[in-house]
Amino acid sequence: MSDTGRRVALLARPGVARDCVRGALLEIGADIVAEDDPGSASPEAIRAASPDVLMIILDAVSETTLDRFDSMLGDPAFEVMFEEADVAAARDGWEAARWRRHLAAKLNHRDDVLPPILGAESAPATDELAEQLEELISVDAEGELLPPSVPDNATAGQGFSIFDPVAAEGGDASMDYSLTVHGLELDTAANDTLPQVTGPDFSASDFDPLLAELDAELPDVALAETPTLPEPDWQGGLIDGFAPLDAEPVDHAPVPAAPVNEPSSAFGELTLSDDIAPVAARVATGRTHDLDELERRISTLALVGDAPPAAVPPPLPPASAPPPLPAETVPGAVLVLAGIGGPDAVRQLLGSLPARFGRPVLLRQRLDGARYDKLVAQLQRASTMPVALAQPGAALQPGHVYVLGDEIGLSEDASHFVGGGGDRLIEQLPATESAVIVLSGADASLADPIAALAARGAYVGAQSPENCYDAVAANAVASRGATSAPPSELAAHLAGRWGR
């Protein structure tokens, strides 16, 4: 696609940010067909200008006025790009140049965001090179050093090659690289040994120190085993003849009964001494224990029910924690991973999900400046589900979208958010009840953990490359078996699984 001709409508309040973005658009060849303050601009007038792209510069005032443009923001005929006013105004030098390259690539649906190779634009044309070669030949005193002639039908594939950086980037195989000087075709076979000139290996994902720390593997710390306390020794020898309850039962001699003509003992004659005979056994009426049996137990210190009539109910077992929920009842979640070029894909995905979606949606969107609160406001306009910034301690609810900050992770049972542990998000998801969606700009290093989760039963989808600005991670996941489709089709797959 050409770098010119894209029609852009610029909506921004007057100021430094608007001037910077306007200058960048003009520098990359965009056609600005409308420029106005979103607070006073007419949506009908902007639509009448027939823009291809809406470039919206957000600040605290303009965000409150965007509701008037909802019909255009949700129209697939318009591409929508957002930019933060304070971030745009602060760019300068190398960062501003880098942003202009990325803006040009995104605006024109290209992926060449590298700066031009040093010296590539100054490579001499074929005729200038011929003149220089002619001068060298004319001052060469050794005429026999002229290269031998080659057949008239010789081509560039027969040992002669002049490297043209422009042609190498364009991949034009039909270009003729032969060179004729004074009727002779020169053979410069020595040039075949020149190394191939290529640009550095580029990934559109910038280095983020926070994410680099989160991606680091946590060290394995072995927990010390809790020592088992010895069982209490209740045979301390405090009382002679004491034995545990499970010891061999002791046979006691039957207590002789008192003579019949002996007067009954009064209550004051009861004693704990073994030398005095107990009172005569009598039939107890309305009692569980008679006095003789009670006295015998006191004298032997066997107060626990060793006779069936005096059995004491066993103590209740200690209260234990409720058993964990079975794996199939643990709620899952849909984890969406995105980065540069991702907000547009995220808007398409969320806009296609139903309001009554049966899973919480967790969005890990890498942003420069970590302005996640602004992202929440933007996504709420595109989603029919509530969108909120995830907070530690908050429970996950189905049918809600949560934007995850850099330091937000999940609890061990994936039921609520915690501070920290963001690098373990994927492995903490219940596999059979969860999904992972990889969009433009996601971290390619997560491809292997995502594939491992898919092997355990999770659904994994990747944005198709034809509509993906940075497809490194999406292609890596797709090559491992993930479903590759546009964001709207991935949303349809999710709705078919968990729509309510």
PLY file of the C-alpha trace (Angstrom):
ply
format ascii 1.0
element vertex 500
property float x
property float y
property float z
element edge 499
property int vertex1
property int vertex2
end_header
0.00 0.00 0.00
1.30 3.46 -0.75
2.51 5.74 1.99
0.24 8.49 0.69
-3.45 8.84 0.14
-4.82 7.70 3.53
-7.50 10.19 4.48
-7.29 11.15 8.16
-9.68 13.11 10.37
-7.79 14.64 13.33
-9.92 15.23 16.44
-8.01 17.06 19.15
-8.16 20.17 21.28
-5.80 22.96 20.17
-2.37 22.73 21.73
1.11 21.27 21.50
-0.10 17.67 21.24
-2.34 18.46 18.28
0.48 20.32 16.50
2.90 17.40 17.04
0.48 14.80 15.71
-0.49 16.99 12.74
3.17 17.45 11.82
3.80 13.71 12.06
0.81 12.91 9.84
1.91 15.39 7.20
5.49 14.11 7.34
4.46 10.52 6.62
2.25 11.62 3.72
-1.25 11.39 5.24
-4.06 13.47 3.78
-5.73 15.38 6.65
-9.28 15.91 5.37
-10.72 17.25 8.65
-9.27 18.76 11.82
-11.40 19.98 14.70
-11.99 20.04 18.44
-14.09 17.01 19.42
-16.06 19.19 21.82
-17.33 21.46 19.05
-16.98 19.34 15.91
-20.07 18.01 14.17
-20.09 14.21 13.68
-22.03 14.71 10.47
-19.36 17.06 9.11
-16.58 14.66 10.00
-18.44 11.77 8.34
-19.06 13.92 5.24
-15.29 14.38 4.84
-15.08 10.60 4.16
-11.96 9.86 6.21
-10.34 6.46 6.23
-8.91 6.92 9.73
-10.07 8.80 12.84
-7.05 10.02 14.83
-8.28 11.04 18.30
-5.98 12.75 20.82
-7.28 12.15 24.33
-7.08 14.41 27.35
-9.27 14.87 30.42
-11.64 17.24 28.61
-11.95 15.54 25.22
-12.72 12.12 26.73
-16.04 13.40 28.06
-17.12 14.56 24.60
-16.47 11.37 22.60
-19.95 9.99 23.25
-21.17 12.19 20.39
-19.01 10.12 17.99
-20.16 6.66 19.13
-21.80 5.97 15.76
-18.46 6.50 14.00
-16.32 4.72 16.60
-18.38 1.58 16.16
-18.55 1.80 12.36
-16.20 -0.75 10.72
-15.78 1.63 7.77
-13.51 3.81 9.91
-10.23 2.86 11.49
-9.82 4.47 14.91
-6.48 5.42 16.45
-6.09 6.93 19.92
-3.18 8.96 21.23
-2.55 10.43 24.69
-2.11 14.20 24.62
0.54 14.38 27.32
2.54 11.51 25.78
2.39 13.03 22.28
3.54 16.43 23.53
6.50 14.94 25.44
8.04 13.03 22.54
11.20 14.42 21.01
14.36 13.32 19.24
14.81 9.61 18.67
11.54 8.67 20.39
9.54 11.02 18.14
11.22 9.61 15.02
10.56 6.07 16.14
6.88 6.86 16.80
6.50 8.40 13.33
7.85 5.22 11.73
5.40 3.10 13.71
2.54 5.48 12.88
3.37 5.28 9.16
3.48 1.49 9.26
0.21 1.21 11.13
-1.54 3.81 9.00
-0.54 2.05 5.77
-0.84 -1.55 7.07
2.86 -2.30 6.68
5.39 -3.95 8.98
8.62 -2.17 7.96
9.27 0.03 10.99
13.08 0.01 10.83
14.96 3.21 9.98
16.64 3.25 6.55
19.98 1.43 6.39
22.91 3.81 6.61
24.16 4.65 3.14
21.39 2.82 1.30
19.87 6.01 -0.09
23.28 7.25 -1.25
24.11 4.14 -3.30
25.22 5.34 -6.77
23.03 4.64 -9.73
24.18 2.32 -12.44
25.24 5.11 -14.79
27.26 6.91 -12.09
29.00 3.65 -11.20
29.81 3.14 -14.87
31.43 6.57 -15.04
33.58 5.82 -11.99
34.64 2.48 -13.45
35.49 4.20 -16.72
37.73 6.67 -14.93
39.54 3.86 -13.12
40.06 1.98 -16.36
41.31 5.05 -18.19
44.10 5.70 -15.65
45.13 2.04 -15.38
48.61 1.71 -16.91
48.41 -2.05 -17.12
46.10 -2.61 -20.04
46.40 -6.37 -19.74
44.51 -6.15 -16.46
41.24 -5.49 -18.28
38.69 -8.20 -17.52
38.10 -10.77 -20.23
35.05 -10.41 -22.40
31.94 -12.39 -21.65
29.27 -13.74 -23.99
26.67 -11.30 -25.22
23.89 -13.30 -23.63
25.54 -13.21 -20.15
23.17 -12.32 -17.37
23.43 -11.33 -13.73
23.18 -14.99 -12.73
26.51 -15.85 -14.50
28.87 -14.48 -11.91
28.16 -10.72 -12.03
26.24 -9.01 -9.25
25.94 -5.45 -8.07
24.05 -5.12 -4.79
21.20 -2.64 -4.93
19.62 -2.08 -1.47
16.44 -0.61 -2.94
15.97 -3.56 -5.28
16.83 -6.00 -2.51
14.07 -4.59 -0.30
11.57 -4.56 -3.16
12.38 -8.13 -4.18
12.19 -7.25 -7.92
13.66 -10.28 -9.60
13.06 -8.86 -13.09
15.69 -6.08 -12.81
18.78 -6.38 -15.05
22.03 -5.98 -13.12
24.45 -6.34 -16.09
26.81 -3.44 -16.82
28.38 -2.54 -20.16
31.39 -0.22 -20.43
32.79 0.67 -23.89
30.89 -2.23 -25.41
32.27 -4.75 -22.91
30.34 -6.54 -20.24
32.46 -6.58 -17.11
32.72 -9.62 -14.87
33.01 -8.59 -11.22
32.97 -12.06 -9.73
34.94 -10.83 -6.73
31.83 -8.99 -5.61
30.06 -12.32 -5.11
31.90 -12.76 -1.87
30.42 -9.65 -0.32
28.25 -10.45 2.72
24.54 -10.01 2.38
23.39 -6.67 3.73
20.42 -7.05 5.99
18.83 -5.05 8.73
18.93 -6.12 12.36
16.47 -8.68 13.60
13.54 -6.57 14.73
10.68 -7.25 17.07
7.99 -4.60 17.44
7.72 -5.29 21.16
9.83 -2.78 23.12
11.83 -3.77 26.16
9.74 -3.19 29.25
11.63 -3.50 32.57
8.45 -4.28 34.49
7.42 -7.05 32.13
11.02 -8.34 32.02
10.94 -8.74 35.79
7.53 -10.41 35.65
8.72 -12.83 32.96
11.67 -13.95 35.10
11.28 -17.38 36.60
10.84 -17.43 40.33
13.46 -19.48 42.21
12.35 -22.79 43.58
12.38 -22.55 47.35
11.99 -25.81 49.19
9.79 -25.45 52.22
11.09 -27.03 55.37
9.00 -29.93 56.59
7.09 -29.26 59.77
8.39 -31.56 62.49
5.85 -33.93 63.91
5.25 -33.40 67.61
5.59 -36.52 69.70
2.47 -37.91 71.21
2.08 -36.80 74.84
3.21 -39.35 77.31
0.42 -39.65 79.84
2.17 -42.42 81.73
4.21 -40.04 83.77
4.16 -42.18 86.91
2.44 -39.50 88.96
0.12 -42.06 90.57
1.06 -45.63 91.37
-0.88 -48.17 89.45
-2.08 -45.67 86.80
-2.50 -47.18 83.32
-3.79 -45.81 80.00
-7.34 -46.62 79.00
-6.26 -49.07 76.32
-4.15 -51.14 78.78
-5.10 -54.63 79.89
-8.22 -54.48 82.06
-7.55 -55.12 85.73
-9.67 -57.74 87.42
-11.05 -56.39 90.68
-12.18 -58.73 93.39
-15.88 -58.50 94.04
-16.77 -56.24 96.93
-18.31 -58.22 99.79
-21.79 -57.17 100.66
-22.56 -55.86 104.12
-24.58 -58.05 106.46
-28.29 -57.59 106.17
-28.75 -56.79 109.82
-26.02 -54.10 109.73
-27.46 -50.61 109.78
-27.23 -48.64 106.60
-24.38 -46.20 106.26
-25.16 -42.56 106.28
-23.93 -40.22 103.57
-21.32 -38.77 105.95
-19.62 -42.18 106.25
-18.51 -42.25 102.61
-14.72 -42.33 102.27
-12.04 -42.70 99.59
-9.98 -45.12 101.68
-9.63 -48.66 100.34
-9.57 -50.11 103.91
-13.19 -49.33 104.63
-15.77 -51.53 102.99
-18.31 -49.68 100.85
-21.94 -49.61 101.77
-24.18 -52.40 100.67
-25.31 -52.34 97.11
-28.81 -51.25 96.73
-31.04 -50.95 93.77
-30.92 -47.43 92.40
-34.13 -45.97 91.24
-33.91 -43.30 88.56
-30.02 -43.18 88.66
-27.37 -44.28 86.15
-24.61 -44.99 88.71
-24.96 -46.42 92.26
-22.70 -45.24 95.05
-20.68 -48.48 95.20
-19.75 -48.25 91.53
-18.86 -44.56 91.89
-16.66 -45.28 94.91
-14.89 -48.12 93.10
-14.09 -45.85 90.14
-12.81 -43.09 92.35
-10.53 -45.49 94.21
-9.00 -46.82 90.94
-8.97 -43.45 89.14
-10.89 -45.01 86.25
-13.43 -42.26 85.69
-13.71 -42.81 81.92
-16.58 -45.10 81.12
-15.10 -48.59 81.44
-18.49 -50.13 81.98
-21.26 -50.03 79.39
-23.81 -48.29 81.64
-21.42 -45.45 82.34
-20.09 -44.98 78.79
-19.21 -41.38 78.02
-19.82 -40.16 74.47
-16.50 -39.90 72.58
-15.28 -36.35 71.91
-16.13 -34.78 68.58
-13.33 -34.80 65.99
-11.59 -31.46 65.46
-13.13 -29.20 62.87
-11.38 -29.50 59.50
-11.31 -27.20 56.52
-14.01 -27.85 53.91
-12.78 -30.00 51.02
-11.65 -28.08 47.94
-14.03 -27.68 45.06
-13.59 -30.28 42.33
-11.63 -29.08 39.33
-14.65 -28.95 37.04
-16.46 -26.50 39.31
-13.55 -24.02 39.54
-14.50 -21.03 37.35
-12.22 -20.35 34.40
-11.41 -17.15 32.52
-10.50 -15.82 29.07
-7.02 -14.26 29.07
-6.39 -11.78 26.23
-2.75 -10.88 25.50
-1.95 -7.84 23.35
0.65 -5.13 22.82
1.51 -2.67 20.06
-1.30 -2.59 17.53
-3.49 -4.45 20.01
-6.09 -1.88 21.16
-7.89 -1.94 17.82
-7.98 -5.75 17.85
-9.15 -5.74 21.48
-12.00 -3.39 20.59
-13.12 -5.73 17.81
-12.93 -8.76 20.11
-14.85 -7.21 23.01
-17.39 -5.59 20.71
-18.30 -9.03 19.32
-18.74 -10.78 22.69
-22.28 -10.97 24.12
-23.28 -8.98 27.22
-24.11 -12.21 29.09
-20.79 -13.96 28.61
-20.15 -16.93 30.87
-16.51 -16.18 31.73
-14.54 -13.19 33.06
-12.27 -11.62 30.44
-8.76 -10.66 31.62
-6.85 -8.24 29.39
-3.06 -8.00 29.60
-2.35 -5.02 27.29
1.21 -3.70 27.31
1.16 0.11 27.24
3.84 2.79 27.23
3.34 4.81 30.40
0.96 2.21 31.94
-2.11 4.45 31.49
-4.52 1.61 32.11
-7.23 3.87 33.53
-7.51 5.60 30.16
-7.67 2.23 28.40
-10.62 1.22 30.61
-12.59 4.28 29.48
-11.82 3.59 25.81
-12.78 -0.09 25.95
-16.03 0.58 27.78
-17.30 2.37 24.67
-16.64 -0.72 22.55
-17.84 -3.43 24.97
-21.33 -4.36 26.11
-19.84 -5.90 29.27
-18.66 -3.82 32.24
-14.96 -2.90 32.01
-12.94 -2.26 35.18
-9.33 -1.99 36.32
-8.39 -5.13 38.28
-7.71 -4.51 41.98
-6.04 -6.90 44.49
-8.66 -8.80 46.49
-11.47 -8.33 43.96
-13.28 -11.51 42.90
-13.57 -12.54 39.23
-17.14 -12.31 37.93
-18.45 -13.78 34.68
-19.52 -11.26 32.08
-16.96 -8.64 33.22
-13.81 -7.34 31.53
-10.80 -6.65 33.76
-7.77 -4.66 32.58
-4.71 -6.05 34.39
-1.96 -3.73 35.57
1.69 -4.72 35.47
1.70 -6.02 39.06
-1.65 -7.85 39.12
-1.85 -11.65 39.27
-4.32 -14.38 40.25
-4.79 -16.33 43.45
-3.88 -20.02 43.52
-7.48 -21.05 42.80
-7.91 -18.27 40.17
-10.93 -16.87 42.03
-9.66 -13.36 42.82
-6.86 -10.93 42.01
-3.69 -10.53 44.05
-0.79 -8.12 43.97
2.19 -9.66 42.18
2.52 -12.96 40.39
1.64 -11.58 36.97
4.19 -13.87 35.34
2.18 -16.93 36.48
-1.15 -15.93 34.96
-1.18 -18.65 32.32
-0.27 -21.59 34.54
-2.85 -20.54 37.19
-5.81 -20.75 34.77
-8.01 -23.88 35.04
-7.19 -25.38 31.65
-10.47 -27.07 30.68
-12.57 -24.02 31.59
-10.33 -21.27 30.19
-9.09 -19.75 26.94
-6.13 -17.63 25.82
-6.44 -15.18 22.91
-3.18 -13.84 21.41
-3.52 -10.52 19.56
-1.13 -8.08 17.90
1.96 -7.18 19.91
1.72 -9.94 22.54
4.87 -11.30 24.16
6.26 -14.05 21.92
8.10 -15.67 24.85
4.72 -16.87 26.19
4.13 -19.20 23.23
5.42 -22.31 25.02
3.39 -21.81 28.26
0.29 -21.16 26.15
0.89 -24.35 24.15
1.27 -26.29 27.42
-2.08 -24.92 28.65
-3.69 -25.91 25.33
-2.36 -29.45 25.75
-4.30 -29.64 29.02
-7.59 -28.70 27.34
-7.67 -24.89 27.05
-8.95 -23.12 23.93
-6.24 -20.98 22.29
-6.86 -18.49 19.48
-4.46 -16.23 17.57
-5.15 -13.17 15.45
-4.72 -13.92 11.76
-1.58 -12.32 10.25
-3.30 -10.43 7.45
-4.91 -8.04 9.96
-2.20 -8.21 12.65
0.26 -5.32 13.01
2.82 -7.28 15.09
2.18 -10.98 14.42
5.31 -12.53 15.95
3.53 -14.01 18.99
0.32 -14.81 17.08
2.25 -16.74 14.41
4.25 -18.60 17.06
1.07 -19.72 18.82
-0.67 -20.58 15.54
2.27 -22.77 14.53
1.70 -24.77 17.72
-1.90 -25.56 16.82
-3.92 -22.50 17.87
-6.96 -21.34 15.89
-5.98 -18.44 13.62
-8.79 -16.01 12.74
-9.74 -12.30 12.87
-10.74 -11.00 16.34
-14.47 -11.02 15.51
-14.36 -14.71 14.54
-12.41 -15.59 17.68
-15.12 -13.85 19.67
-17.75 -15.97 17.90
-15.87 -19.14 18.93
-15.80 -17.97 22.54
-19.49 -17.06 22.50
-20.32 -20.50 21.15
-18.55 -22.07 24.12
-19.64 -19.84 27.00
-22.41 -17.56 25.76
-25.48 -17.47 28.05
0 1
1 2
2 3
3 4
4 5
5 6
6 7
7 8
8 9
9 10
10 11
11 12
12 13
13 14
14 15
15 16
16 17
17 18
18 19
19 20
20 21
21 22
22 23
23 24
24 25
25 26
26 27
27 28
28 29
29 30
30 31
31 32
32 33
33 34
34 35
35 36
36 37
37 38
38 39
39 40
40 41
41 42
42 43
43 44
44 45
45 46
46 47
47 48
48 49
49 50
50 51
51 52
52 53
53 54
54 55
55 56
56 57
57 58
58 59
59 60
60 61
61 62
62 63
63 64
64 65
65 66
66 67
67 68
68 69
69 70
70 71
71 72
72 73
73 74
74 75
75 76
76 77
77 78
78 79
79 80
80 81
81 82
82 83
83 84
84 85
85 86
86 87
87 88
88 89
89 90
90 91
91 92
92 93
93 94
94 95
95 96
96 97
97 98
98 99
99 100
100 101
101 102
102 103
103 104
104 105
105 106
106 107
107 108
108 109
109 110
110 111
111 112
112 113
113 114
114 115
115 116
116 117
117 118
118 119
119 120
120 121
121 122
122 123
123 124
124 125
125 126
126 127
127 128
128 129
129 130
130 131
131 132
132 133
133 134
134 135
135 136
136 137
137 138
138 139
139 140
140 141
141 142
142 143
143 144
144 145
145 146
146 147
147 148
148 149
149 150
150 151
151 152
152 153
153 154
154 155
155 156
156 157
157 158
158 159
159 160
160 161
161 162
162 163
163 164
164 165
165 166
166 167
167 168
168 169
169 170
170 171
171 172
172 173
173 174
174 175
175 176
176 177
177 178
178 179
179 180
180 181
181 182
182 183
183 184
184 185
185 186
186 187
187 188
188 189
189 190
190 191
191 192
192 193
193 194
194 195
195 196
196 197
197 198
198 199
199 200
200 201
201 202
202 203
203 204
204 205
205 206
206 207
207 208
208 209
209 210
210 211
211 212
212 213
213 214
214 215
215 216
216 217
217 218
218 219
219 220
220 221
221 222
222 223
223 224
224 225
225 226
226 227
227 228
228 229
229 230
230 231
231 232
232 233
233 234
234 235
235 236
236 237
237 238
238 239
239 240
240 241
241 242
242 243
243 244
244 245
245 246
246 247
247 248
248 249
249 250
250 251
251 252
252 253
253 254
254 255
255 256
256 257
257 258
258 259
259 260
260 261
261 262
262 263
263 264
264 265
265 266
266 267
267 268
268 269
269 270
270 271
271 272
272 273
273 274
274 275
275 276
276 277
277 278
278 279
279 280
280 281
281 282
282 283
283 284
284 285
285 286
286 287
287 288
288 289
289 290
290 291
291 292
292 293
293 294
294 295
295 296
296 297
297 298
298 299
299 300
300 301
301 302
302 303
303 304
304 305
305 306
306 307
307 308
308 309
309 310
310 311
311 312
312 313
313 314
314 315
315 316
316 317
317 318
318 319
319 320
320 321
321 322
322 323
323 324
324 325
325 326
326 327
327 328
328 329
329 330
330 331
331 332
332 333
333 334
334 335
335 336
336 337
337 338
338 339
339 340
340 341
341 342
342 343
343 344
344 345
345 346
346 347
347 348
348 349
349 350
350 351
351 352
352 353
353 354
354 355
355 356
356 357
357 358
358 359
359 360
360 361
361 362
362 363
363 364
364 365
365 366
366 367
367 368
368 369
369 370
370 371
371 372
372 373
373 374
374 375
375 376
376 377
377 378
378 379
379 380
380 381
381 382
382 383
383 384
384 385
385 386
386 387
387 388
388 389
389 390
390 391
391 392
392 393
393 394
394 395
395 396
396 397
397 398
398 399
399 400
400 401
401 402
402 403
403 404
404 405
405 406
406 407
407 408
408 409
409 410
410 411
411 412
412 413
413 414
414 415
415 416
416 417
417 418
418 419
419 420
420 421
421 422
422 423
423 424
424 425
425 426
426 427
427 428
428 429
429 430
430 431
431 432
432 433
433 434
434 435
435 436
436 437
437 438
438 439
439 440
440 441
441 442
442 443
443 444
444 445
445 446
446 447
447 448
448 449
449 450
450 451
451 452
452 453
453 454
454 455
455 456
456 457
457 458
458 459
459 460
460 461
461 462
462 463
463 464
464 465
465 466
466 467
467 468
468 469
469 470
470 471
471 472
472 473
473 474
474 475
475 476
476 477
477 478
478 479
479 480
480 481
481 482
482 483
483 484
484 485
485 486
486 487
487 488
488 489
489 490
490 491
491 492
492 493
493 494
494 495
495 496
496 497
497 498
498 499
